[in-house]
Amino acid sequence: MGCASRRATLLADIVPAKAYGRAYGFERMMDNLGTIFGPLLALGLVATLASPGRSACPSSPAS
């Protein structure tokens, strides 16, 4: 049983039958937004919080 089917089961339990389509669409939209913006947020935090004089990427040569 995958994660998506568990979420679908939870949504089906808590959402009225008339709102299934809207609830599933909203869940899918937020999942996709998290997929896009999660790594971008992490990259921004690493770049912002990295120590001065130290590279955020360990494979790049230090300057």
C-alpha positions in Angstrom: 0.0 0.0 0.0 1.6 3.2 -1.1 1.6 6.6 0.5 -0.9 8.0 -2.1 -3.5 5.4 -1.3 -3.2 6.1 2.4 -3.8 9.8 1.8 -6.7 9.0 -0.5 -8.2 6.8 2.3 -7.8 9.6 4.8 -9.4 12.2 2.5 -12.3 9.8 1.7 -12.9 9.4 5.5 -12.9 13.1 6.4 -14.3 14.9 3.3 -18.0 14.8 2.4 -18.8 12.8 -0.7 -19.8 16.0 -2.7 -16.3 17.4 -2.1 -14.1 14.4 -3.1 -13.0 16.0 -6.4 -12.1 19.3 -4.9 -10.3 17.6 -2.0 -8.3 15.3 -4.1 -7.4 18.1 -6.5 -6.2 20.3 -3.6 -4.2 17.5 -2.2 -2.5 16.9 -5.5 -1.8 20.6 -6.1 -0.2 20.9 -2.7 1.9 17.8 -3.2 3.2 19.2 -6.5 3.9 22.6 -4.9 5.9 20.9 -2.2 7.8 18.9 -4.8 8.8 22.2 -6.6 9.3 24.6 -3.7 10.7 22.2 -1.1 14.1 21.8 -2.7 14.2 25.5 -3.7 13.5 26.5 -0.1 16.2 24.1 1.1 18.7 25.5 -1.4 17.9 29.1 -0.3 18.3 28.2 3.4 21.7 26.4 2.8 22.9 29.4 0.7 21.7 31.9 3.4 22.8 30.0 6.5 26.2 28.7 5.1 29.2 30.0 7.0 31.1 32.9 5.3 34.1 31.7 3.4 32.7 28.2 3.2 31.0 26.7 0.2 27.4 25.5 0.5 28.4 22.6 -1.9 31.1 20.3 -0.5 32.2 19.2 -3.9 33.1 22.7 -5.1 36.6 23.9 -4.4 37.0 26.5 -1.6 38.0 29.9 -2.7 
